[in-house]
Amino acid sequence: MRFDTKELPEAVPAVRVAGASKTFGRKAKAVRALEAIDLDIRAGEFVSLIGPSGCGKSTLLRLIADLDRPSAGSIEVFGKPAAQARLDQEYGIAFQQAGLLPWRTVAGNLALPLELHGVPHAERNERVESLASLVGLADFIDHYPDQLSGGMQQRVAIARALAEGPRLLLMDEPFGALDEMTRERMQAELARIATATGAAVVFVTHSIPEAVFLSDRVVVMSPRPGRITGIIDVPFGDERPELLREDPAYFELVTAVREALHGTPVVRAEEV
Amino acid sequence: MRRVRPWLLGIAGILLLALLWEGYKAVMPVEGWVVNGVTILPRTSPQAMPHIWDIVARALEPETRAATALPLWVAMLKAAALTLGLAGAGWAIGVAVGLLLATLMQRFRTAESALLPWVILSQTVPLIALAPILKRSLSQVHIGAFTWQGWMSVALIAAYLAFFPVSVGALRGFGSPEKAHLDLMRAYGMGWWRTFLKVRVPASVPHLLPALRLAAANAVVGAVVAEVSTGLDGGIGRMIITSAQTGSADPARMWTPIIGAVLIGLVAAGIVGIIGAALRRYRRREATA
């Protein structure tokens, strides 16, 4: 399968956020969603944004995607301003709601970005087929979204985000609406895909185990105003086998992220 | 069986109506139900409610006593076909104008604030008043070889009634896509027009179909009423009026054109139904909701 990402000098970060702030509303009603965020994400790196509701993690993702504009500061994607990077299709994106067009089949949905960007018909069909088998849905290519389970819809959405071989994947709680078992399976699948494609991933979540299982770094955020309160390295490398979930080192990092989220050490039962 | 069922039910409905008609005639007194000199329920005299078999028999006879007269039911079908054509032309114009207005209002917010009140206001003008004025002012239009024809006024009035539900329904439909779909199109670097074609238009179908149905009903009513009030010959509206004028002497006659008007409505609804079936895949959400 060909999911090679484009060549890139190591030095240019996939994402560079410098002093970015975002304020919604005006004057008395203004809400400071993000305050002076600085964050660099290396090419190929998997970074999770985690924090309670209102901490601005989704807003930060939307700024990187240029779906919203920052009130102050700058955002670069592969060395370009975010708006240019969006127009150049430097990233693929997936949301909490799969957001598949209900009147298009799985194949039609996967083909959408390729179609819009003028990929020739034959190449398009080939890509659609390999994308569908990448997420294990080759047999469902002619189904409509309402004939698929939530997990399958989300897999289509992820495949669609990968359609143009982006070097950066932006994901806003893509597994938030799934049940726990489906969710763990999808996490393993995403870890595999991220490694296979070598793409950098920015992954918004509110699940601590999910963030630790998937990420190279977990960025912990806090609300009012949204800012980064800690960054935790997860040194497990590229391979993320299911057994990792049973590993004491994994539990330690889960605890570390939890403590960073709550701002105080969590008292463990056996220490009381 | 599944294909036959709706037809059987339809026929059963017609039979039931006939049964009610004849049952009412059999049970009620000729003068209807009168309380204090006010008629509460209609008279059942042959002038007011002829027997069904008389109506059918009259439909098979020639329309008038003239030697060249066609059987009444054939004349009715010809008139109905003309009116259906006028209503269809009005519907098509109304749908086109409605979609155009909705597109403008979706594209420019100022257009929405400027146009929407007028769109709503347009429907409060009484049709009866509008039709003769339109006819009088438009019949003087001559542009080169083109001369305004009477039937054009009728189609225009049908269009005037048809555009309203389409513009309102389409505007709502264009505004109905999920936010994720619009975000996605922005992420793909698409501008307003491509987003409109790929997302807003297909998403509008579940809102648009009921609007098209309403527009068809409005166009038929508009065509019939406009025929009467502009005095256009040859259509079903005119035929109802002329046969009503012979009411006391020939009471069964006017029921045939009335049935014709009902037929026009059924055919119009059927055509919109076919459009809906053709757009089936854009209605998946509607079907599963």
Interface residues (C-beta under 8 A of the other chain):
Chain A: A65 D66 L67 R86 L87 D88 Q89 Y91 I93 F95 Q97 G99 L101 P102 W103 L112 P113 L116 H117 Y144 P145 D146
Chain B: E178 A180 H181 D183 L184 R186 A187 Y188 G189 M190 R194 K198 V199 P202 V205 R281 Y282 R284 R285 T288
